[in-house]
Amino acid sequence: MAVRQYIGARYVPVFFENSDGTSEWRANVIYEPLTIVTWNNNTYTSKRSVPANIGNPSENPYYWAAMSNFNQQIQELTEQVNAMQEDVNKANEGIELLHSDIITIKDYDETIDGFPYAGFCGGCSFAGMELYAFRAAPEHKTVRGNYGEIVFMQRKAGNVFERVNIVPTYDSITYGELRDPNLSVSRDGERLYISCFASVDDYDEDESYTSLVFCFDRTLTQLGVNIIPNTLFWGNTIETPSGFLIHGDYTDFGLNLYRTTQAITSANFGSASWVRYRVFNLNSGVTYAEPTLGYFNNKLVMITRTAGNSEIAWTADGEGLTGWTKNFSLFKRLHAPALIPYYNGEYLPFTSSIIDANITGSSSKRLPYFSLLSFEDRSLSSNSYIAEIAGGLVVPVNAFGQHGGYTTIVKIDETTFGVMFYDDASNGNAVRFTKVNLNNSLVNYTYRSMVKPNNEVIITGLAINAYNGSLRSLIVDLLSHKATEYIIFTSEISQSMVTDKPTGLTSDFYGIGKRVNDYYYIELHYFSGNVPKMAAVVGTSTTVKSAEWTIVY
């Protein structure tokens, strides 16, 4: 008999196995419908029950549907491999894998300029550099006369990090130690803004804060520093469309928006002053902190940390004075969100530290996360679609230390982002870096949060959009992820969102995907009008992603 699995209320076909372990068609065997066999190096699926001794599959199209020609596939793949081998060899000399392992900038047992502690990362692209920064210090809390420094590094080819000589100049005796750097740029790319807050003594219960915004030109020469007393700036300093600088503040846990009193140029930054531009009265009884600003598709966006689930607000008023919407919850408790200053796209990418005992195993443990947010469909946003950062791979939570996060996010290209974060563990403190791909982060989320114990998957609009509507590509990647052998999928999406749908697909659909070694089989069930239909495709990951569906019945 054919080897078959009963899943739910229907049979799922798998390759026919003979007593000797082969899958070759045999003349004297009765085959059930939807059995897959091979004959003369071709693959066939039975359309209906097949009697014994009626001739081979190639002679009986009434009973059998040809699925693929393995010889042709192997020949095409061989030609492709041979043609690309020289390019591959060259690329391997210096290629940066999109999903390389986490890069360690500072290991647990290392110091930076004699400072054992490091964390609170910032970053941006400026003057042709992919630039990152973090605070190095004797420990998390420091006292007067025992201050740390801000370390700047540039990421180069091969994930090599080199120090960059940027030294913010200010009166440390008066204002204290610089903390928590956030980096941003002017809209014309001519100026680098470095935002920090300073504190004299972290052990003093009456501690006060001062915010400082530094400005550097493309030669990394400091143009000046703005000092804003009794404020605690967090997140990006960004330019409004009219050229003013704005920044969020949460002094005494009140939420404010500050703005310069004039549009900023390289010549006048040093003399700029800041005023409180807007006070936010969001939800009563909620503690707000760490407001981060950014422009997304011409919306001015603010993400905040709260005592509970984090919240987001936005306005179409690019200057930020009016039009702020009512906040909605991100359904996760996020710390220190980081945004790209000016970003256009279908989804808003951001990073943060997440605190959720269901995810981290502890209510006090932080983990770094990459998030995608849809403004057009709140149902997509409400699920957060958060994927763990680990070189593009889902990892157990205990792969990180006791705490981790306080991230930055830097756009590398249209689908790739650089993320730096710190990792505190019982044996010390480290700083890490990884690159995150938008598409694979969605697959990670789908695999971790959507693939149920019985391998059931719900195909969402967010995931299918990330694959440009290609259902086959999404299914193949899910099957490839963490060595999954099969999944059962159903749709939460309209058939119109699927670009590679078979002829006649006019309704919701469901199906199965199966991987046998390096070959993949996808079976799709749907309706064409009122007629039930089934289509399938089989081959390698490359051929399945580009192949046409075969209508089995």
C-alpha positions, 0 to 999 in steps of 0.5 A: 500500500502507499504510505499515507497520513491521515491529518484532520479530516483528509488524507495527505499524500506522501511518496509511495514506498515499496518494500525495498524502500524505493518509490518506483511505480509497480504494475501489480499494485492498486494505488489510492488517489493522490499517491505520488510515484516515480516512473522513468525518472518522472514524478506522477500523482494519481488522480483517482484510484488506479487498478493494477496491471493497466500500464505505466503512468506515462501511458495513462493520463486518465489515472496519472498527472505528470508532476515534473521531469527530474532529469530536466530539473537536474540538468538545468540545475547542473547548468546553473551551478556550473555557470555560477560557480566562478561568481560564487567563488569570487563572492565567497572571498568577501561576501557578507551573509544576510543572516550571519551569526551574531557578531560580538563587538565586546565580549564578556571578559573584554574591556573597552579603553579599560571600561568593562561595562558597555551598552545602550546603543545608537546608530545611523548611516552618515557620510557613507558610513554605517555608524554605531555608538554605545556607552562604555563605563566602569559599571552601569551606575557611576559616580562623579569622577569615575565617568565612562565615554561614548564609543563610535564604530563603523561597520565595514565589509565582512562585519568588521568594526573599526573605531571612529574618532568622534569625541563629543566636547562638553563640560563634564564637570558641570553636567556629568557623564553622557548616557544612552547615545542616539544618532540621527542625521539632517534631511540633507545628510550634511549633519550628524546629530548625537543625542544624550542625557547626562547625570552627575551621580546615579546614586543620588536620590535627588539626581537631575538630568541634562539633555545634550544634542551634539552636531558634527559635519561630514568631516566629523568636526563638532559644530556645536552642542545644545544643552537643555537643562532639566530634561531627559531626551530619549530617541532620535533628534529629527528634522521637521520638513521646515528644518526645525529639530524636535525631540521627545522628553520624559522628565518626571515621567511627563511626556513632552515634545521639544523643538528648536526656536529656529530652523537649523543650518550648519552655521547656526546650530551652536546658537540654537535654543530649545523650548517645550513645544507640546505636552502630551496628555495621553491616557490617565494613570499611565506612566510614559517613558523613552519616547522615540520619534521618526517619520514614516511615510510622511507621518510623524510617529512616536513610540513610547515605553509604558508601565504596561504595553507600549503605545504608538501615536502619530500625526500627519502634521509634520511639525508635530504640533497638532493632529496627534491620534489617540494612541493604540497599544502594541500589545507588548511591553517594550523598552527603549524603542529605536526608529529609523529617522526617515523611512518609507515603506509598507511596514514600519520597522523598529527595534526594542527590548521586550519584557514579557515573562511568557517570552523571556521566562522572567518578568525582569528579563529583556531580549532584543527584538525586531518589529514590523508595524502596519498602519493600514491594517491594525489587525496585523499590528495588534499581533506585534509580529515580533521576531527574535534577533539572532542572525535571522534564526529563531533561537531559544530565549536562553541563548541570550544572557540575563538581560539584553536589548537597548538596541539600535536599528540602521537601514542597510538596504531596502530589506536589510537592517543592522541591529546592535544591542547589549547582553548582560549575563551573570558572568559579565557584559557584552555588546552584539551586532546582527543583520536582520532581513525583513522577509526572514524575520516574518518567516521566523515569526510565522515559524515560532508563533504560527506553526502549531504543535500539529504543524498547522500554519495560518497564512497572514497578509503580512507574511504573504506581502513580504513575499510579494504575494508568492505563496510557493516561496513562503511555503518553501521557506517555512519547510526549509526553516528548522528542518520542518518536514511538512506543514498544513496551511490555511489562509486568512487572506484573500486569494487576490493577494496571491500572485502565484495562484493556480488557474481558477482560484476564486476562494479561500484555500488550504493545503499541505507542504512537504519536504523529502530531502531536497525536494518539495511538494505543495498541494493546494485545495480551493474552489473554482466557482462551485467546483472543488479543485486541487493543484500541486507542484513538486521539485527543488526549492528553486524550481518550486518557487518558479514553477507553474501549478499542475491542476490535478483535478 
